[in-house]
Amino acid sequence: MPDARHPISSAPELCKLDAATVMQLYTSGELSPVDVVKATLEHAEEVQVRYNAFSSIDHEGALDAARASEYRWQRGAPLSPIDGVPTTIKDIVRVKDWVVRFGSYITSAQPFAEDAPSVKLLREAGATFIGQTTSPEFAWKPTTDSPLRGVTLNPWDPSKTPGGSSGGAAVAAATGAGIFHLGTDGGGSIRIPSSFTGVVGHKPTFGRVPNFPPSGFFSVSHTGPLTRSVDDAYRMLLAMSGRNLDDWTQSIGDLPPIQLSEVSFRSMKIGFWRQPPVGALNAEIDIAVSSAMETLADQGASIIPFTLPIDDVLDLFDHHWLAGAALRYTSITEDDRSKLDSGFREAAEKGLRLSAVELLAAQVKRAHFGAAMDVALNSVDVVISPATAHLPFATAMNAPPNTGAKSWTEWTGFSYPLNLTGQPACVVSCGFSATGLPIGIQIIGARGADGRVLSIAKEIDSLMGGPVLREQPRSASQRHQAAPAN
């Protein structure tokens, strides 16, 4: 079992630093952005060989940006407190002058002319982009393998999946290949891999981080950070949040500001969501999360049982998600459809069979569900649940063994309901399985309450002594498995 307090890591010392420490060292002149970015690029190449976490690594662009950042720090004029922080972007998000392939052979190999809004905000703050992280084709599932990029491996156990669809970002975060990692979450795609790899993942309140062009999955899709600490997630979220007129789905009013604050659990009311809407909860996860809740009760919190205010949330989500997959599918030629991941093709074809009336009825039902969740979150400080119902499983599988799950939504029931309702949710680690795999706990707040969620997540992470990765050797067969398809 990995030892969280005495880890063995092959990561260079500079790749273990958090954003706050890097900023202090840049300010004092003891460290340069060029030093940090060079070390990060070198380490990212090692991580790529071991775990196939990257779609591409941009040495030239990253070093050019690091030199510009170094010059600004030397003049005492950084663009922001995160100027020069090594950052990765998931390979479904537009980056100026980068080719973005969505893990698919059928996408264009032409570079994009402009950044997505979240990327633009990070660039304007001085974040240094070192590379793209892997995703399944069109980010369609919560494991990370694609026809174009191959299989991404979990650094805690390379025979296991890191989860997905932001699996490459989670692996990069876990191994120290960058400090900030931009992911997306349309049904758990930030939170599931964060749980499976022992890192922090935050799905913000919908609309806090601008998005353009609109996702095919529309308002179930969120953009957010994956990092090694809650402090880093907070700093990254601050930098990538804001109003963008291209994103019509954003509210025209201001969301509450994001602030980290001291937390006391004394007299705090916490809803405990213990059972997924479909299937059973793994016994080891149940023990770890229940133990964490007992710790919070010992700190003075009142723990109140919580259940979703809806019975058929799986069917409701499937209507939205399958329709989104179908929308993407309709833009693909008949010839190219045969080259798609078979699971994505099957899901999209199901979506094509939905009628407009069925989709509109689902949207109305979603509105009722969202309102009921707003009411429920108004009666407690936060709701806490397991991050996932299952431990990481073999990379060759799309669902945990012995569950009977036929679709990914049948084993991810702690995640996708919150994509329908737009609440912020943060995942941190709360323990390990008997075989040393991380177990995540999810903190859910009212819409707009990202600061409260992150503050409570930070305190829970401190109480639980969040894990630090111990790298493990890999066999030749695992190296072969990780290699991208030709």
VOGUKE-346611 format. One line per 5 residues: number of its first residue (from 1); their letters; for each residue y, z, x of C-alpha. Coordinates in Angstrom, 3 decimals, decimal comma. Layout:
% VOGUKE-346611
NUM> a> Y Z X ~ ...
This chain:
% VOGUKE-346611
1> mpdar> 0,000 0,000 0,000 ~ 3,455 -0,872 1,387 ~ 5,343 2,148 2,635 ~ 8,805 1,979 1,115 ~ 10,288 4,464 3,569
6> hpiss> 8,749 3,240 6,817 ~ 8,475 -0,522 6,378 ~ 7,267 -2,983 8,973 ~ 9,383 -6,119 8,765 ~ 9,676 -9,225 10,909
11> apelc> 13,169 -9,895 9,557 ~ 15,921 -9,937 12,210 ~ 18,070 -6,841 12,086 ~ 21,083 -8,810 10,868 ~ 19,073 -9,992 7,840
16> kldaa> 18,528 -6,412 6,697 ~ 22,231 -5,717 6,164 ~ 23,768 -5,498 2,698 ~ 27,061 -7,069 1,685 ~ 29,092 -3,865 2,044
21> tvmql> 27,904 -3,311 5,613 ~ 28,501 -6,935 6,557 ~ 32,033 -6,729 5,180 ~ 32,767 -3,591 7,198 ~ 31,509 -5,262 10,362
26> ytsge> 33,462 -8,449 9,688 ~ 36,612 -6,376 9,113 ~ 36,178 -4,435 12,358 ~ 35,318 -7,556 14,321 ~ 31,977 -6,097 15,433
31> lspvd> 30,143 -8,930 13,696 ~ 30,949 -12,542 12,895 ~ 29,898 -14,614 9,875 ~ 28,511 -17,119 12,375 ~ 26,204 -14,437 13,833
36> vvkat> 24,912 -13,483 10,409 ~ 24,469 -17,027 9,152 ~ 22,666 -18,161 12,312 ~ 20,247 -15,246 12,026 ~ 19,776 -15,912 8,319
41> lehae> 19,052 -19,611 8,843 ~ 16,504 -18,817 11,546 ~ 14,827 -16,266 9,329 ~ 14,926 -18,578 6,303 ~ 12,897 -21,135 8,251
46> evqvr> 10,276 -18,471 8,991 ~ 10,210 -17,422 5,346 ~ 9,797 -21,055 4,336 ~ 6,733 -21,460 6,573 ~ 5,190 -18,272 5,207
51> ynafs> 6,048 -18,425 1,515 ~ 7,599 -21,805 0,611 ~ 10,680 -20,223 -0,958 ~ 13,149 -23,026 -0,214 ~ 13,589 -26,553 -1,507
56> sidhe> 16,066 -27,225 1,295 ~ 17,942 -25,345 4,021 ~ 21,426 -26,601 4,924 ~ 21,945 -25,675 8,586 ~ 24,972 -27,908 9,186
61> galda> 26,823 -27,037 6,003 ~ 26,118 -23,319 6,353 ~ 27,324 -23,168 9,952 ~ 30,481 -25,135 9,139 ~ 31,244 -22,707 6,315
66> arase> 30,473 -19,716 8,561 ~ 32,891 -20,945 11,231 ~ 35,616 -21,347 8,619 ~ 34,889 -17,833 7,359 ~ 34,962 -16,465 10,913
71> yrwqr> 38,409 -17,975 11,407 ~ 39,692 -16,391 8,195 ~ 38,363 -12,958 9,131 ~ 39,908 -13,226 12,604 ~ 43,269 -13,920 10,963
76> gapls> 42,785 -11,012 8,564 ~ 42,831 -13,388 5,578 ~ 39,355 -13,584 4,021 ~ 39,112 -15,374 0,693 ~ 37,543 -12,291 -0,889
81> pidgv> 35,471 -9,234 0,061 ~ 32,329 -11,457 0,077 ~ 33,716 -14,137 2,404 ~ 30,902 -15,195 4,767 ~ 27,995 -13,649 2,856
86> pttik> 24,817 -15,808 3,140 ~ 23,919 -17,094 -0,327 ~ 21,172 -19,230 -1,849 ~ 21,271 -21,351 -5,008 ~ 18,326 -22,121 -7,285
91> divrv> 17,282 -25,757 -7,248 ~ 18,359 -26,456 -10,838 ~ 22,058 -25,597 -10,357 ~ 24,586 -28,183 -9,207 ~ 26,048 -27,827 -5,714
96> kdwvv> 28,608 -30,275 -4,384 ~ 27,119 -32,696 -1,823 ~ 23,588 -31,338 -2,361 ~ 20,666 -33,146 -3,946 ~ 19,307 -31,040 -6,821
101> rfgsy> 15,824 -32,120 -7,891 ~ 14,797 -29,477 -10,467 ~ 11,386 -29,344 -8,759 ~ 10,627 -32,820 -10,128 ~ 9,779 -36,249 -8,752
106> itsaq> 11,559 -37,968 -11,615 ~ 15,071 -36,641 -10,913 ~ 17,761 -38,393 -8,912 ~ 17,991 -38,053 -5,130 ~ 21,761 -38,605 -5,251
111> pfaed> 23,988 -35,661 -4,227 ~ 26,180 -34,088 -6,895 ~ 29,933 -34,656 -6,747 ~ 30,921 -31,178 -7,942 ~ 29,746 -27,593 -8,161
116> apsvk> 28,511 -25,845 -11,266 ~ 31,133 -23,268 -12,364 ~ 29,170 -20,280 -10,996 ~ 28,744 -22,038 -7,653 ~ 32,419 -23,006 -7,579
121> llrea> 33,455 -19,388 -8,111 ~ 31,183 -18,219 -5,299 ~ 32,473 -20,956 -2,992 ~ 36,086 -20,031 -3,780 ~ 35,216 -16,442 -2,828
126> gatfi> 33,904 -17,651 0,535 ~ 30,153 -17,249 -0,030 ~ 28,217 -19,276 2,548 ~ 25,482 -21,426 1,009 ~ 22,425 -21,608 3,241
131> gqtts> 19,995 -23,458 0,994 ~ 18,266 -24,105 -2,305 ~ 15,428 -21,944 -3,594 ~ 12,345 -23,220 -5,383 ~ 11,767 -23,474 -9,117
136> pefaw> 9,003 -24,873 -11,301 ~ 9,759 -28,285 -12,765 ~ 12,898 -27,959 -14,942 ~ 12,477 -24,155 -14,678 ~ 10,037 -24,340 -17,573
141> kpttd> 7,757 -21,374 -16,818 ~ 7,741 -17,859 -15,283 ~ 5,662 -18,796 -12,235 ~ 6,936 -20,905 -9,339 ~ 5,087 -24,077 -8,464
146> splrg> 6,119 -27,658 -9,040 ~ 4,782 -31,184 -8,470 ~ 7,568 -31,831 -5,950 ~ 7,829 -28,576 -4,004 ~ 4,339 -27,072 -4,189
151> vtlnp> 3,494 -23,380 -4,605 ~ 5,754 -20,441 -3,748 ~ 3,924 -17,283 -2,628 ~ 4,615 -13,591 -3,193 ~ 5,371 -11,824 0,120
156> wdpsk> 3,742 -8,583 -1,090 ~ 0,455 -10,489 -1,467 ~ 0,523 -14,225 -0,711 ~ -2,418 -14,862 -3,018 ~ -0,191 -13,824 -5,942
161> tpggs> 2,664 -15,574 -7,727 ~ 6,188 -14,218 -7,212 ~ 6,885 -15,008 -10,851 ~ 9,483 -17,494 -11,974 ~ 11,264 -19,531 -12,643
166> sggaa> 13,664 -18,062 -10,036 ~ 10,668 -17,322 -7,812 ~ 12,105 -18,832 -4,650 ~ 15,299 -16,798 -5,061 ~ 13,277 -13,600 -5,504
171> vaaat> 11,192 -14,286 -2,385 ~ 14,312 -15,073 -0,367 ~ 15,857 -11,805 -1,555 ~ 12,726 -9,759 -0,851 ~ 12,375 -11,098 2,682
176> gagif> 16,053 -10,895 3,635 ~ 16,633 -14,665 3,779 ~ 20,179 -14,278 2,505 ~ 22,072 -11,472 0,766 ~ 23,080 -13,132 -2,513
181> hlgtd> 20,722 -15,334 -4,531 ~ 21,776 -17,253 -7,640 ~ 19,101 -17,557 -10,315 ~ 18,861 -18,557 -13,948 ~ 17,134 -16,789 -16,832
186> gggsi> 16,129 -18,619 -20,023 ~ 13,322 -16,257 -21,009 ~ 12,932 -13,826 -18,119 ~ 13,322 -16,142 -15,126 ~ 15,459 -13,681 -13,135
191> ripss> 13,826 -10,465 -14,298 ~ 10,135 -11,401 -14,033 ~ 10,268 -12,495 -10,371 ~ 12,484 -9,513 -9,561 ~ 9,767 -7,231 -10,902
196> ftgvv> 6,958 -9,152 -9,154 ~ 8,710 -9,048 -5,748 ~ 10,417 -5,641 -5,843 ~ 14,043 -6,807 -5,864 ~ 17,009 -6,310 -8,192
201> ghkpt> 17,623 -8,944 -10,844 ~ 20,401 -8,894 -13,424 ~ 20,664 -11,093 -16,535 ~ 24,328 -10,714 -17,470 ~ 25,803 -10,580 -20,931
206> fgrvp> 25,713 -14,160 -22,192 ~ 28,977 -15,906 -21,369 ~ 30,054 -13,596 -18,566 ~ 29,017 -16,182 -15,978 ~ 30,202 -19,684 -16,929
211> nfpps> 27,718 -22,522 -17,195 ~ 28,204 -26,291 -17,124 ~ 26,785 -28,701 -18,013 ~ 25,227 -26,904 -20,986 ~ 21,570 -26,068 -20,499
216> gffsv> 19,080 -27,912 -22,677 ~ 18,010 -24,425 -23,723 ~ 21,665 -23,795 -24,623 ~ 22,627 -20,174 -25,293 ~ 19,276 -18,627 -24,373
221> shtgp> 19,945 -19,560 -20,726 ~ 21,872 -17,143 -18,456 ~ 22,971 -17,318 -14,803 ~ 22,830 -14,195 -12,638 ~ 22,118 -12,546 -9,283
226> ltrsv> 18,935 -11,538 -7,465 ~ 19,493 -9,195 -4,512 ~ 17,929 -6,354 -2,538 ~ 20,249 -3,702 -3,976 ~ 22,208 -2,996 -7,156
231> ddayr> 25,421 -2,824 -5,110 ~ 24,844 -6,376 -3,921 ~ 24,046 -7,574 -7,455 ~ 27,303 -5,997 -8,614 ~ 29,362 -7,688 -5,895
236> mllam> 27,784 -11,065 -6,531 ~ 28,225 -10,779 -10,292 ~ 31,913 -9,938 -9,879 ~ 32,428 -13,051 -7,773 ~ 30,663 -15,462 -10,150
241> sgrnl> 32,079 -14,149 -13,425 ~ 35,083 -15,582 -15,229 ~ 36,414 -18,007 -17,790 ~ 35,786 -21,723 -17,326 ~ 37,139 -24,182 -19,875
246> ddwtq> 34,160 -26,505 -19,382 ~ 31,912 -23,827 -20,889 ~ 32,584 -23,946 -24,627 ~ 29,929 -21,275 -25,275 ~ 32,045 -18,605 -23,579
251> sigdl> 34,094 -16,297 -25,771 ~ 37,853 -16,875 -25,583 ~ 38,365 -13,115 -25,346 ~ 37,795 -11,007 -22,267 ~ 34,555 -9,101 -21,814
256> ppiql> 34,838 -5,484 -20,635 ~ 35,357 -5,352 -16,858 ~ 32,351 -4,690 -14,631 ~ 32,628 -1,366 -12,836 ~ 30,062 0,789 -11,069
261> sevsf> 30,499 4,465 -11,863 ~ 28,778 7,775 -11,246 ~ 25,975 8,445 -13,704 ~ 24,675 11,691 -15,152 ~ 21,595 11,569 -17,360
266> rsmki> 22,480 14,886 -18,944 ~ 22,875 14,305 -22,707 ~ 22,318 10,560 -22,267 ~ 20,448 8,902 -25,150 ~ 17,877 6,398 -23,935
271> gfwrq> 15,710 4,207 -26,145 ~ 12,205 3,749 -24,704 ~ 10,737 0,341 -25,571 ~ 7,146 0,815 -24,486 ~ 5,037 -1,930 -26,088
276> ppvga> 5,514 -5,713 -25,850 ~ 5,699 -7,690 -29,095 ~ 2,470 -9,520 -28,239 ~ -0,525 -8,241 -26,287 ~ -1,075 -5,000 -24,403
281> lnaei> 0,716 -3,233 -21,559 ~ -1,068 -2,932 -18,221 ~ -2,157 0,697 -17,724 ~ -0,695 1,018 -14,201 ~ 2,672 -0,283 -15,386
286> diavs> 2,588 2,084 -18,359 ~ 1,945 5,050 -16,066 ~ 4,700 4,078 -13,601 ~ 7,361 3,435 -16,245 ~ 6,396 6,499 -18,319
291> samet> 6,643 8,598 -15,161 ~ 10,133 7,215 -14,533 ~ 11,112 8,128 -18,088 ~ 9,817 11,669 -17,542 ~ 12,040 11,873 -14,463
296> ladqg> 15,047 10,866 -16,564 ~ 14,108 13,434 -19,205 ~ 13,946 16,066 -16,447 ~ 17,485 14,987 -15,514 ~ 18,623 15,839 -19,045
301> asiip> 18,244 12,533 -20,918 ~ 17,042 12,384 -24,515 ~ 14,256 9,808 -24,758 ~ 13,986 8,104 -28,154 ~ 11,205 5,647 -29,117
306> ftlpi> 12,539 2,106 -29,571 ~ 11,026 -0,957 -31,213 ~ 12,503 -4,409 -31,735 ~ 14,123 -4,848 -35,164 ~ 12,022 -7,974 -35,804
311> ddvld> 8,302 -8,645 -36,216 ~ 7,898 -12,296 -35,198 ~ 10,203 -12,605 -32,202 ~ 7,669 -14,811 -30,368 ~ 7,788 -17,472 -33,071
316> lfdhh> 11,579 -17,224 -33,217 ~ 11,964 -17,710 -29,470 ~ 9,427 -20,557 -29,374 ~ 11,505 -22,516 -31,890 ~ 14,532 -22,331 -29,584
321> wlaga> 12,715 -22,820 -26,311 ~ 10,350 -25,621 -27,381 ~ 13,287 -27,528 -28,864 ~ 15,088 -27,209 -25,521 ~ 12,063 -28,567 -23,660
326> alryt> 11,881 -31,446 -26,142 ~ 15,556 -32,266 -25,548 ~ 14,935 -32,638 -21,827 ~ 11,795 -34,665 -22,546 ~ 13,656 -37,214 -24,674
331> sited> 15,791 -38,153 -21,651 ~ 12,702 -39,078 -19,622 ~ 11,171 -42,570 -19,739 ~ 7,623 -43,109 -20,966 ~ 6,526 -44,111 -17,469
336> drskl> 7,971 -40,955 -15,894 ~ 6,495 -38,598 -18,481 ~ 3,058 -39,070 -16,922 ~ 4,420 -37,575 -13,663 ~ 5,523 -34,313 -15,295
341> dsgfr> 3,848 -30,927 -15,037 ~ 1,259 -31,100 -17,807 ~ 2,270 -27,701 -19,191 ~ 5,897 -28,765 -19,559 ~ 4,840 -32,012 -21,214
346> eaaek> 2,663 -30,143 -23,729 ~ 5,462 -27,695 -24,583 ~ 8,000 -30,508 -25,017 ~ 5,708 -32,444 -27,320 ~ 5,329 -29,347 -29,497
351> glrls> 9,108 -29,135 -29,643 ~ 9,339 -32,742 -30,789 ~ 7,344 -31,817 -33,883 ~ 9,927 -29,236 -35,017 ~ 12,228 -30,380 -37,798
356> avell> 15,995 -29,962 -37,859 ~ 15,627 -27,633 -40,833 ~ 13,150 -25,447 -38,929 ~ 15,512 -25,193 -35,972 ~ 18,510 -24,333 -38,147
361> aaqvk> 16,469 -21,694 -39,964 ~ 15,546 -20,229 -36,570 ~ 19,213 -20,130 -35,567 ~ 20,109 -18,221 -38,734 ~ 17,250 -15,787 -38,150
366> rahfg> 18,410 -15,360 -34,557 ~ 21,848 -14,348 -35,816 ~ 20,304 -11,603 -37,948 ~ 18,169 -10,428 -35,012 ~ 21,157 -10,370 -32,667
371> aamdv> 23,219 -8,340 -35,109 ~ 20,372 -5,851 -35,558 ~ 20,111 -5,467 -31,774 ~ 23,859 -4,893 -31,528 ~ 23,514 -2,081 -34,057
376> alnsv> 20,511 -0,612 -32,213 ~ 22,278 -0,707 -28,836 ~ 25,302 0,991 -30,389 ~ 23,216 4,086 -31,189 ~ 21,966 4,722 -27,617
381> dvvis> 23,441 4,514 -24,141 ~ 20,772 2,061 -22,979 ~ 17,251 0,941 -23,811 ~ 14,658 1,067 -21,033 ~ 11,366 -0,818 -20,915
386> patah> 8,809 -2,104 -18,454 ~ 10,148 -5,252 -16,805 ~ 6,829 -7,008 -17,366 ~ 3,640 -6,146 -19,209 ~ 1,469 -7,366 -16,316
391> lpfat> 1,201 -7,195 -12,543 ~ 1,517 -10,304 -10,350 ~ -1,544 -12,542 -10,652 ~ -3,080 -15,430 -8,722 ~ -0,870 -18,415 -7,870
396> amnap> -3,400 -20,821 -9,399 ~ -2,862 -19,329 -12,863 ~ -0,080 -19,622 -15,452 ~ -0,982 -16,360 -17,222 ~ -2,557 -13,042 -16,232
401> pntga> -6,370 -13,067 -16,371 ~ -8,278 -11,536 -19,263 ~ -5,288 -11,583 -21,609 ~ -6,179 -14,613 -23,700 ~ -2,580 -15,828 -23,343
406> kswte> -2,262 -19,531 -24,133 ~ 1,453 -19,847 -23,404 ~ 3,815 -18,072 -21,026 ~ 5,663 -16,423 -23,899 ~ 2,507 -14,516 -24,845
411> wtgfs> 2,687 -12,388 -21,671 ~ 6,459 -12,070 -21,149 ~ 7,409 -10,139 -24,269 ~ 9,764 -7,693 -22,545 ~ 11,963 -10,575 -21,385
416> yplnl> 12,628 -13,409 -23,809 ~ 13,829 -11,345 -26,822 ~ 16,953 -10,489 -24,820 ~ 17,682 -14,164 -24,198 ~ 17,999 -14,570 -27,945
421> tgqpa> 20,391 -11,630 -28,305 ~ 22,502 -11,987 -25,144 ~ 22,423 -8,355 -23,962 ~ 22,674 -7,571 -20,235 ~ 19,424 -6,437 -18,624
426> cvvsc> 18,784 -5,318 -15,047 ~ 15,415 -4,905 -13,325 ~ 14,780 -2,494 -10,454 ~ 11,529 -1,176 -9,009 ~ 9,961 2,078 -10,143
431> gfsat> 6,689 2,198 -8,189 ~ 3,617 0,375 -6,991 ~ 0,216 -0,572 -8,316 ~ -2,924 0,753 -6,652 ~ -3,063 -2,472 -4,613
436> glpig> 0,545 -2,172 -3,454 ~ 2,272 -4,579 -5,839 ~ 5,783 -3,673 -7,057 ~ 6,313 -2,492 -10,627 ~ 9,670 -3,091 -12,296
441> iqiig> 11,626 -1,213 -14,930 ~ 14,247 -2,891 -17,149 ~ 17,564 -1,359 -18,224 ~ 19,155 -3,005 -21,299 ~ 22,690 -2,423 -22,560
446> argad> 25,027 -3,495 -25,328 ~ 26,725 -6,845 -24,948 ~ 29,535 -6,552 -22,439 ~ 28,179 -3,318 -20,931 ~ 27,066 -4,851 -17,624
451> grvls> 28,862 -2,114 -15,695 ~ 27,000 0,640 -17,521 ~ 23,661 -1,153 -17,095 ~ 24,202 -1,673 -13,357 ~ 25,403 1,908 -12,857
456> iakei> 22,313 3,324 -14,561 ~ 20,088 0,845 -12,702 ~ 21,573 2,002 -9,402 ~ 20,877 5,649 -10,199 ~ 17,316 4,906 -11,325
461> dslmg> 16,728 2,808 -8,217 ~ 17,920 5,752 -6,112 ~ 15,676 8,202 -7,962 ~ 12,679 5,894 -7,587 ~ 13,299 5,124 -3,893
466> gpvlr> 13,228 1,331 -4,331 ~ 10,828 -0,603 -2,088 ~ 11,518 -2,452 1,130 ~ 9,236 -5,348 1,926 ~ 6,452 -5,063 4,465
471> eqprs> 5,579 -8,574 5,548 ~ 1,888 -9,388 5,689 ~ 0,007 -11,989 7,761 ~ -1,191 -15,097 6,009 ~ -4,335 -17,114 6,426
476> asqrh> -4,560 -20,819 7,173 ~ -5,724 -21,485 3,622 ~ -2,642 -19,715 2,249 ~ -0,388 -21,788 4,504 ~ -2,021 -24,934 3,178
481> qaapa> -1,611 -23,756 -0,398 ~ 2,107 -23,152 0,099 ~ 2,815 -26,600 1,501 ~ 4,809 -28,901 -0,806 ~ 2,911 -31,767 -2,351
486> n> 3,292 -35,130 -0,621
